[in-house]
Amino acid sequence: MEELNIIKVDNLSTIFGENIVHKDISFSVKEGEIFGVLGGSGSGKTVLVKQMVMLDNIQKGNIEILGKDISDLTLKQSQDLKQQFSYLFQFGALYSFLNVIENISVMLKEYTDLPADLIEKIAYTNLEIVGLPKNCASLYPSQLSGGMKKRVALARSLAMQPKILFLDEPTSGLDPASTQKINDLIIHLKNILNITIIIITHDLETIKTVLDRFIILKQKIIFDGNIREALNSDDEFIKDFLTNKGK
């Protein structure tokens, strides 16, 4: 059975002033993949993902999400599609005035008509999915470690049961032990939820151990494949890029 292209990008170009950010880039993401978007500073990684999640406009080219051209949607269709994916920003800002379980429940309270008891049950389930104990539920963000904040932000991003999860630098600012725990959690989420995950990252361990496949951006796509193929590449830039941890 042929794998479904859950995301398809065709001939995407983006220019800001005289700065060419993307130049005719095309790629697809398969359903159930953990897919990475890599590139140096200013390579347009975040711009690309923001275009995919409809936060930035597409200047030229097409992006299809779940078989729908995102440039050709009514407002209602756009709103419906946005509920099929979740975007976790780099710092995954939690509401400081809400406790953990309230933070996780925010999206459900805002976008659904579910009864309060069911929202709470879903929030506690997501808390368990990301590996946090129930006694964390009443804590506030100021009482959490960096790794715990990331887990709560992930739990919140899963609240609407998205088909696609976009993660921007999910291990940024974490120590090696916490980084490994988040990397393990991402793989766990893919396996238990059968979710497609798109990650912007420069962390070498994430690239080596988590990503099924990735692209490297340098205006154009200069690589599309897995870590083994990248390290065996004859392109010195690609090898140097990975050796230097993608920075």
N, C-alpha and C positions, 0 to 999 in steps of 0.2 A: 504494500500500500504506500503510495507516494505521500511524503511529508508535506504538510500544509505550510505555505509561506504566510506567516501571521503578520509580517511587516514586509513591505516592498518599497524600496526607494529607487527612483528612476531619474537619471540625468539631473540631479539636484545641483544648482549653482547658487551661491550667495556672495554678494559683494557689499561691503560697507565702505563708502567713499572710494578710495583707490585700493583698498585692501581686499584681495580675493580670498575669501574664507573657504568656500567649496567650489570646485570646478568639475562639473559633470560627474558627480559621484553616483554610483548605482550599487546596491547590494540588497540582499533579502535575509530575513531571520526566520528560521523554522520554528514551528510550534514546539514548545518544551525545551528549547535551547537556553543555555546561559551564554549570552552574547556580549562581547566587550567592544566598547568604542574607545580606542586609544589614540594618542597623539601628543605632541609637545604642546607647550604653552602657546595659546593663540591659534591652535590648529582647527578650532571650530567644533570641538567635541560637544560642549554644552549647548552651543547654538543648534547643532544637529538634533540633539535630543529634545530641546525646547520646540523645534519645528515638528518633531514627531508627536509630541503631546499637545500640540496646538497652542503653545504659549507664544511662539514667534511665527511670523508670516513666512510662507514659502515665496521666494522671489522668482525662481524658475525651476521647473521640474515637477515631479509628482511623488507623493507619499501615500501608500495604501496601508491602512491598519484594519486588520480583520476583514479584508476584501473591500473596504470602502475608501474611495479617494477622498482624503480629508479636506481637499480644496473645493469639493463639490457637494457640500452638505448644507442642509438648512440648519438654523439655530437649534431646533429640537433634535435633529439627527446628530449634530455635534455634541450636544449635552448628553445624549444617550450613549454615544461612543466613548465619551470621556469617563463614563462610569464603568467602562470595561477595562480601564487601566489605572494604575496609580503611580505617581511620581514622588519619590523620596529625595528631597533636596539634600545637598552635601551635609548641612548641619542639622537637618531633620528637626527644626525648631519645635519644641514642645511648648504648650501654653503653661507659663510658670504658675498661673493662678489656679490651674486644674491639677488634680492628682492623676496618678497613672491610669486608673480605669476610666476616669472622665476624659482624659486625652485620647484614649483608644476609641471612646464612644462618640467623639465629636462628629465624624462624617456620617455615622448612622443616624444621629439625631437630626442633622441638617438635611440629609438627602433621602431619608426614608420615613415611612409612617409606622414603623414597627413599634410595638408597645415597649415601655421602659424595661420591663423584666426580661424581654427577649434581647434587647440591646445589651443589657448588662451580661447576659449569658454569653452572647457572641464575644463581647469584650474579654471576658474571663477565658474563653476558649482560645482567643488569639494570644492572650498573655501566656497561656500554657504552650501554644505552638512555638513561640519564640524563646521558650525555655526559662521563663521567669516565674517564681513561686507566687502563690496567691497573696502572701503577706506583703508583696510589693504594691498591691493595688491602691493602698491609701497613701503611699508616699508621693511627695511632690518632686518635680524635676531637680530642684536644688539638693535633694537628698540622694540623688542617683549618681553612680559613676558614669564615665563616658560610655563604656560598653553597654551599661544598662539603658542609658538614654537612647542609644542606637536601636536596641531591641524593642523598646517601647514605641519608637518612631516606626519601626518595621511592623509591629503589631497594629498600629493605627492605619498603616498603608494597606494592610490586608483586610480591613474591616468590611469593605464593600465587595469582597471576593473577586478581585480583578483577575482578568485573564493574562494581563501583561503587567509586570512590575519593572519600573525604571528606577535605577539606583545611581545617584551621583556621588562618587567617592565614598562608598559606605564604610570604609575602614579609616578614613581620614582622621588624624588626631589620636588614634588608638595605639596603645603599646602592643608589642608583638603577640603577647598571649591573648589579649582581647581581639586583635585582628584575626587570629586563627579561629577564635570562637565564632566571630561574625561570618568568616568564610565558610566554616562548617555549617552554620545556620542557613546560609544562602543555598547550599547544596541540599540541605534537609528540606527547605521550603519547596524547592523544585520537585523533589522526590515525593513528598506527601501531598502537595497541592496540584501537581502537574501544571505548573505555571511557567510561562515564558518570562525570562528575566534579562533585562538590558542593563549593563553596568558601564558607567564611565569610571575608569580607574587608572592609576599609574603604579599601583602596588604590585610588585613582582610576584609575591606569593599568591595573590588573588589571580593574576594572569596565569600562573603555572598550575594552580591546583583547582581553580573554580571554573574558569571559562571553558566552554566547549569549543568556542570559535571566537575570533575577534578580527576587527579591521584596525589598521593604523592609518590615520589621516595626516596628510601633508599637502593641503589643497585638494589633491586627488587621493584616492585610496591606493596606498603603495603596498598594502598587504591585506589579504583576506584568507584566513586559515586558522590552524591551531598552533599551540606552542611548539610542538615538535617540528612542524613544518617551518615555523619562523626561525627556530634555532639552527635548522639545517639549510636556511636560505643562503644564497651566495651574495646577497645584498648586505654590504657592511653597515649601512645605516640602520637596517632592521636589527641586526645583531647588536650593534652599539646601543640602540634605543632600548632594547630589552635588558642588556647588561647594566645600563644606567638606570634601571627601574622605571623606564618610561618617562623620565623627567626631561 
